[in-house]
Amino acid sequence: VRLVESGGGSVEAGGSLRLSCVASEGIFTSYGMGWFRQVPGKEREIVSAIDWNGGDIWYTDSVKGRFTISRDNAKNTLYLQMNSLKPEDTAVYYCAARGEGWSSLSHWRQEYDVWGQGTQVTISS
């Protein structure tokens, strides 16, 4: 599976962005997926995760109520709708897929096997 993110950019605080992550193969529908972010000098942190059919979703506390993760398995696409953006949301955002056979979500970076190249999100105050 290959993952390609898009939708990053620069917006002012309070604005919105929608990230997309397209998977190259149809077996995307079987995988738990996640969105992570990383700023220079810090570890990559999980933002949100979703199981194979969207029935189980998790968010880190700092984005609850502002971000929404979703997936369209018919389009092999994972989304992250980001509203009420803050300067502290500035980071490179990555989508990731768990390994074959792992349909549940995970909070742990080590349990994701496939990563996209990342898309920059910059929020100005």
HELIX and SHEET records of a PDB file:
HELIX    1   1 GLY A   26  SER A   30  5                                   5    
HELIX    2   2 ASP A   61  VAL A   63  5                                   3    
HELIX    3   3 ASN A   73  LYS A   75  5                                   3    
HELIX    4   4 PRO A   87  ASP A   89  5                                   3    
HELIX    5   5 ARG A  109  GLU A  111  5                                   3    
SHEET    1   A 4 LEU A   3  SER A   6  0                                        
SHEET    2   A 4 LEU A  17  ALA A  23 -1                                        
SHEET    3   A 4 THR A  77  MET A  82 -1                                        
SHEET    4   A 4 PHE A  67  ASP A  72 -1                                        
SHEET    1   B 6 GLY A   9  GLU A  12  0                                        
SHEET    2   B 6 THR A 119  SER A 124  1                                        
SHEET    3   B 6 ALA A  91  ARG A  98 -1                                        
SHEET    4   B 6 MET A  33  GLN A  38 -1                                        
SHEET    5   B 6 GLU A  45  ILE A  50 -1                                        
SHEET    6   B 6 ILE A  57  TYR A  59 -1                                        
SHEET    1   C 4 GLY A   9  GLU A  12  0                                        
SHEET    2   C 4 THR A 119  SER A 124  1                                        
SHEET    3   C 4 ALA A  91  ARG A  98 -1                                        
SHEET    4   C 4 TYR A 112  TRP A 115 -1                                        
END                                                                             
